[in-house]
Amino acid sequence: MRLLPLGLAAAMTLLVPALSAQEPAPPPPQARPHRGNGEFKQLGLTPEQRQQIREIRKQYPDDPKARRKAVEGILTPEQRDKLKEMRRERRERRRAPQPPPQS
C-alpha cells in the first residue's frame, strides 16, 4: 500500500513541470470583430460620420438589421450607392466557385 502514494508522488513530480512548461493558451477570439471597417474606409467618411457609426455600433450591438439601417441613414446618397455596390461585389465573390486546394 505504501507504493501507491509513492508512485503518485513520483508521477506528479514528473508531470507538473512538463505541464507548466507548455505555452499558455492563446486568448479567446473576440466575439465578432467589426467587419465593416474595410468597407467604410473606401467610403471616405467624415470624422463626424465615423463617430456616429461608433455610437450606432454601441446602440445596436446585437441587431445587425437596425445597425445597418442606422448607418445607411447617416451616409450621403453617393456613399450609400457605393456601399451597396461594394456589398453586391462581396456577395458575388462569396458565391463564386472556389478553386480546389493545392497539395
Residue pairs with C-beta under 8 A, 6 or more apart in sequence:
34 57
36 71
39 83
39 86
39 87
40 50
40 53
42 82
42 86
43 75
43 79
43 82
43 83
44 79
45 53
45 79
49 74
49 75
52 74
53 71
53 74
56 67
56 70
56 71
56 74
57 67
59 67
59 70
60 66
60 67
60 70
72 80
72 83
75 83
